[in-house]
């Protein structure tokens, strides 16, 4: 490839160190797709004859078939997937095959191959996210009438609808959808024609190749085209926050399914036992979801550290961008594959959850707000109810075991309209502010969620249709 400039052959240890076939051989079909578009553009602008174009197309299709059948195995001496395919084409066609690289550098070739590959994989992730959102909506509707404790600082705070809890995670993952679509849009430009860094003196038609490959536009600056990996960073940013949301959900489920809480029921098929303790039911899947999140965050950091000090334009450091990318893509696929069926089988023990709130202290804010409704400043009401809780504890009583006479003694402001409020269901139903936990508000959130999901489907399928 470059032997005209060098007096020595590349050392074998250097060939081994610099090769990238372990990373980019799976990209072979995408490289051929880009090469076919490039060849057709060369034919359209007169840089290839009709006969040469026909032979190159037939040769590339033959190579694709050879790769599919396993009869074409790459050579490490040729460094990467791109040079292996080009070398095989020249072997098949002779000088005509050598014309394919006209007006093209490996720099823009690599970039278009990666964008084609990543676009495909992100669209696949979109289908997984769609399934995840759908199961969260289904669980929210299924559990809307079940009341569970809501927590701050991992301390019981206020009663909530379990449907509201599911919709909290739906809302977090819906933001991931927006980040995923942004990542799709950020890669949706065609790099072919940027060349090594400065474009070409040849009459290349960049709009032609962009349209052939399903991109709405070519990239606008040849230097930036070969230097940047922002579109990969955008994927990693999506993946990192998606994984963080998976991890937080997993942490909740590990806690709520423990014996100390016990009101969330995990399916046996997604748990494991102990090699020593027969009674154990371990939430290993959830723990691994937490554990793999750190790997995804690490791949984002890896890419950003690589990019931060690179001079314009292309540097060989960028070859390593594929390692973390492919690892994170694989992990995200695996997380979605296990999370969707797991969540669809999670159940809630409503009776156990109610039992966890049997002292009624989760209604303290409701009592304070009752006093506010009677004209008392909130800070005064807060102090009064805090003292009330303190007195209950001293008497070994709680809000549900205080008699009416004791309520009248400890809270003289309490009237007949107060006592119906001492109910977990009433506390949930009365939190009817927009986005609150009332059953009506949660039902509205579910309907809005369905609309969001339909919109998301249309948006990502529009990307798919444009390919």
N, C-alpha and C positions, 0 to 999 in steps of 0.2 A: 504494500500500500504506500509506504513512504521510503522505500529502499533507495530511491534515486538520490536522496540527500545524505544517506548514512554510509559509512565505510565498514561497519560491523553489524552482524546480525544481533537482534535483540536477545539478551541473555535469557535462558530458560526460566530462571528464578524471577526475572522481571515479567515474563509472559504470564507466569502463574499468579504473581502478585497483582497484575493490572487487569487480568481477564474479569469479565462480568457475566459470563454465561450462566453461572449459578443463579443470577438475578434476572437476566433479561431473556433467556431462552423461552420462558412462558409467554413472552410478548411477540413471538414470531408472526402470528397471524395478523396482529395489528401493524407490524412493520411491513408486511406484504400488502395490507390494505392501503397504507400510506404510499408505498412504492407504486402500486397500480394507479392511484390518482395522479402521482407525479409524472409517471410515464404518459398517461393520457394527456396531461397538460403539455408535455414536451411535444407530443404529436400534434396537438391543436395549434401550437405556435410555430410549427415547422422545424423544430430541432430534432425530431425523429421522423423518418419516413413512415408511411402507412405500413409497409412490410416490417420495418424494425419494431414498430409499436406492437404489431400483431405477434411477432416472435417473443417480445419481452413479456407481453401479457400471458401468452401460453407458457412461457418459462416460469413465471412467478406462480401461476396456478399449479403447474407441475410440482414445483418446490413445496407449495402448500400441501399438496396431496402426499408428497414424500414425508413431510413432517408429521402429518396426521397418521400415516401408516407406520411411522417409526423407522423407515428405511434411510432417512437422512439424519445422521448424527453430527452434531457440531464439533468443530475442532477448536481446542483451546488456543492454538497458535494464532487464530484469527480474532481473538479477544472477545468478540461480542456477537450477538444475534445478527446485527446489521451487516457486518463484514462476512459472516458465514453465508448469509443469503446472497449477498452480492457475488461472493466468490463462486458459489454454486451456479449462479446465473451465467457468469462468464464461462464457467466450465461447460455449461450446456450450449451457449450461444456464440461464444467467441467474442469478437469485437462489438457485436450488437449489444451484448450483455453489459459491456463496459460503458456503454452510453447512458445507462440508467442514472448514473450519479451526476449527470450533467446539471449544473445549476443548483446542486444540493450539497450540503455538508452533513457530516454526522451530527453536528450540533442541532440543526433544525430537524433533521431526521429523527433523532432521539426524542426531541420535544413533541413532535406530532405523534410518534408511537406511544409515548407515555400519556398524552392527552386522550387518545383513542381508547387506550386500555382503561384509564381511570374513569372516563365517562361511562364506559360499560359497567364497571364495578360500582360506581355510585348509583347508577340506575337500579342495579340489583339491590343495593342497600335500601333504596327508596321503597322497594316492594316489602322488604323486611320491616322497615319503620311503619309502613302502612298497616301491616298485620299487627304490630305492637300497639299502635294507637287504637285499632279496632278492638283488641282484646281488653284494653283499659276501659273503653267505653262500655263494653259488655259487662265487665265486672262492676263498674260504677252503677249501672242500671240494676244489676242483680242484687247489689248490697246497699242500695240507696236508703232503705228503711232500717238498717242495722245501725245502732248507736255504739260508738267506741270512744275510748278516751283520746283526746288530742293532747299533745305534749309540747312543752317548752322546757329546755334544759333537762330533757328526759324525765321531767316530773309532770304528773297529771295536771292539766291546765283547765280545759273546758271540754264538754262532750261535743262530738261531731258526728255527722253522718259518715258511714264508711264509704258511701258513694263520693262524698266530698274529698276524702283521702285519695281515692283512686284518681279523681279528676285533678288533684294537685300534681300527681306524677304525669298525667296526660298533658297538663299545661307545660311542664318542664320539657317533655319530649317534643311537644309541638314547636318549641323554640329551636330544638335540634333540627327539626324539619326545615325551618327557615335557613339555618346555617348550612344544611346539606344542599339545598337549592342554590344558595349563594356560591358554594364550592363548585357546583355544576356549571353555573354561569361564568365563574371566573376562569374556567378552563376552556370555555366555548369560543376560542379563537384559533385559527389555523396558523402554525408557525412556518409551514413550508414556504420557501422563497426568501427567508431571512438569511440563509446561507450560513457561513461560519460566524459572521457577526455584522456584515456591512451590506447585505443584499447581493445583487448580481449584475454584471454587465449584460447578461443575456435577456431577451425579451420574455421573461417569465410572466405568466398570468396567475397571480396569487388568488384572485377571486375565483378562478376556475377550480383550483385545487380545494379551496375552502368549501365551495358548493358541493364538489364531488364527495367530500368527507363529512358532509352534514354540519359544517360550521357556518354560522351566520356571517362571519367576517374573518379576514386575515388579521394577524397581529399588526400593530401600527408602528413599532420601532424595532428595527432588526437587532440593535444592541441589547435592548431589554429582553427581546424574545429569547435569545440564547442564554442570557444571564440569570433570568428570574425563575424562581420556583414557588411563586406566591400561590399558584393554584394548588400545589401540594400542601403548602402551609394551611390553606383554607380547609382542605380535607382534614388535616391533622387537628385543626382547631375544632371542627365539628366532632371528630372522633373522641377527642379528649373530654369535651363537655358531655357528649353522649355517654361515655363510659363513667364519668363522675355521677351522672344521674342514675345510671344502672347501679353503681356502687352504693349510693345513698338509699335507694329502694331496697337493695339487698341487705344493708345494715339494719334498716327498719324491720325487715322480715325475720332476720336472725333473732332480733330482740323480741319481737312480738310473738314469735313461735316458741320461745324458750319457756321452760316450766314456770319461771317466775312471772311471766305475763300470761302466755298460754291461750290467748284468744284468737290467734291467727293459725290456721291449720294448713300445713304444707303437704302436698301429695307425696306419698311414699316413694313413687317412681322417681322423684327428683331429690331424694335424700339417700344417705348411706348409713351403714351401721359401724360399729366399733369392732376391731379385731379381738378385743378383750372383754368389753362390757356389753353384755347381750341386750340391755335395756335401751341402749343409745339409739337416737335418731338424729343424725348430724346433717345440718344444712350445707353440705359441701359445695353444691352448685352455687349457692349464694356467696359463699366464702371465696370461691374461685372467681366469680364475677367481680368481687371487690379486689381480689389480688391482681387480676389482669388489667385493671384500670391503671395501675402504676406503670405498666409496660407501655400502654398507649400514650400516657402523659410523657413518658421518657422519649418516645419516638418524635413527638412534637418538639421537645427541647433539643433533641439530636439535630433535627433539620435546621432549627433556628440558629443553633450554635455554628453549624456548618456555613450558613448563609451570611452570618453577621460580618465576617471579615474578608469576603471574597472580592477581589478587584474585578472591574468590568473586563471581559465579559464572561466567556466560558472558562471554567477551571475544572480539572479532573476530579476535584473533591465532589462535584455534583454527580459523579457516577454512583456515589454511595446513597443518593437520595432514595433509591429503590428499596434498599434493605428494610428501613423502618416503615416505608409506605406499604410494602407487601405484607409485613408482619401485622401492622395495624388493620389493614383491610381484612386479613384472615381472622383476626381476633374479633372485630366488629361483626363479621358474618356469624362467627360461632356464638357470640353473645346473643344475637338476635334469634338464632336457631334454637337456643335452649330457653331463653327468657319467655318467648311467646307461649309455648305449651305449658311452661311452669305456671305462669300467671293465670292461664285459663282454668287451671285446676285448684287454685288457692281458694279456700273457704274461710269463713269467719264464724266463731262460736259467739253468737250475740248474747246468750245467757251468761257466759263466762266474762265477756266484756262488760256487761252491766254489773256483774258481781264485783269487778275491779273498781267500780265507781260507787259502791254501796254506802259510803259515808256521806255522799252528797256534797262534799266540799268543793267539787268542781262547779257548783252553782254559786260560789261566793260572789263572782262578778255579777251574776243576775240579781243577787240580793242588794249589792251596792247600787246597781242601776235602778232597782225598784225605789230605793231611797232618793236617787237623783230625780226620778220621775215625780217625786213628791216635793221637789224643790231644794233638796239638800245639795250643797257643793260636793263634787265628786271626791275631792281629797278627804273631806270630812266623812263621807260615806265609806270610803276605802278604809279609813282608820276604824270606824265603827264595826265594820264587818270583820276586819282583822282581829279586833278584840273579841268579837263573837266567836270566831273560830278558836281562839285561845281559851275562852271560857268553856266551850264544848269539850276541848281536849282535857281540861282540868276535871270536868264532870264525867269523863268517859262516855260522852254523848257525841252524836253527829247531827247533821241537818235533818236526816230522815227519822231520827229517834227522839228529837226534841218534841215534847207535847205542845199543844197550842198555848197552854198556860205559860210554859217556859219561853216560848217565842214572844209572848206578850211581855214577859218579864225582861227578857234580854233585848228585845227589839220592839219598843212600844209603838213605833210607827207602822208596824205590820197590821193591815186591815184584812177584811175578807178576800179582797182581790189579790192578796199576797200569796195565799196558800196554794192556789192552783199553779203557781210558778215553780213550786218545789218539785219539779219533775224533769228528768233528763230529756224526755221527748219534747216537753214544752220549751226547755232551754235551747234545743236544736231548732225547733220550728220557729222560734221568735227571732232567731238571728237571720233576718231576712234582708239585710243590706246586700247590695249588688256584690256578687262574688262570695257571699256568706255561705254558711253551712245548712241553712234551712232546706227542707226537702224540696220546696218549690225552686229555690235558687239552684240546687244541685241538678234538678231536672232541666232547668234552663241551660246550665253549663254543659250537660250531656248533649242537648240539641245543638248548641253552638259548636261543640266538639265534632258532631257529625258533619256540620257544614264545613268546618275547617278541614276535616279529612277528605271530603269531596273536592275541595279546592286544591288540596295538596296532590291528590290523584291527578287532577287535570293538569296541574303545573308540571309535575315530573313526567307525565305521559307526553306532554308537548315537546319536551327535550327528546324523548324516545322517538316520537314521530318525525322529528326533524333530521334524524340520522340518515 
